[in-house]
Amino acid sequence: MTEETRKQLIKVVGKKVEEARIALRQGREETRKRIEAMEKAKEITQDDRYGMQEDLDELVGEFNKRIEAMGSEKEAQIATV
């Protein structure tokens, strides 16, 4: 693989990582809206809502770290001659 090809592949990996982050954020926002709707419908309490949102934020944070680690690992693999 040429150096130019490696650089292009690394850019592609970066774009895929960003797309994954965007999809994760969109999923988080959809889930937040569902949680808020559940509270408005009196299916859950306000305390439950806050707890669920905290759990959601933790999960999203974990997955963001995984996405970043996978992207960095793949970029290192591509950059290795």
N, C-alpha and C positions, 0 to 999 in steps of 0.2 A: 504494500500500500504506500502511495506517495504521501508526502507531507501535506500537500494540498487536499488530498482525499481525506486524510485524518482530520484536518481542520473543518472540512465540510461536515463530516460525521459528528464531530464534537458539537457543531452548531445545531445539527438535527437533534442530538440528545438534549441539548439545552432547551430547544423549543418543545420537545416532548415533556420534559420536566415541568416547564411552565404550563403547558396544557393540562397536565395532571393536577397541578396546584389549583388552576382555575376550576377544573371539574370538582375538586374537593371543596373549594369555597362555595361553589354553587350548591352542592349537596348540603353543606352546612346551613346555608341560608334557607333552603327548602325545609330542612328539618326544624330550624328555629321557628319558621312560620307555622309549621304543624304543631309544635309545642305551644306556641302562643294561642293558636286556635283551640287547642284542647283546654287551655286555661279559661279562655273566654266562654267555652261551652260548659264550663264547670266540671269537666272530666278529671281535672287535676287541680291541686292547690297551687298557690303562688310559690310556696316553698318547693313543691315538686318541680315546678317550672325552672326555678333557679338551679336546683340540683341537676336536672336533666341538661340544662344549658352548660353547666360546668363540666359534666361528663362528656358532653359533645365537644367542647373546646379542648379537653384533654385528648380525646381520640383524634381530633383533627391535628393537634400538635404532634402527636406520635406519628401519624401518617405523613405529615409534612417532613418530619425528620427522616422517615424511611425513604420517601421520594428523593430527598436531597442526597442521602447516602447512596442510593441506587444510581442516581445520576452521576455522582462523583466517581463511583466505582467504575461505571461504564466509560466515562471520559478517560479515566486512568488506563483502562484496558485498551482503548483506542489509541491513546498517545504512546503506549509502550511499543517499541519497535520490534 
